[in-house]
């Protein structure tokens, strides 16, 4: 059994809601809409669970500086 719901939103209301988001939330929304959100979410989970280790700033910039 499934239930259907119809929601009517005006573009102006959606735009207003997006404008009220902070920078971090707007970036997250952009990632979700671009399709890259799933990949980034997966990578973040790998970091949080310790499956992968991120580089330190020193390790990352070792050959640059």
Secondary structure as UniProt FT lines:
FT   HELIX           11..19
FT   HELIX           23..34
FT   HELIX           37..48
FT   TURN            49..50
FT   HELIX           57..60
FT   TURN            61..64
//
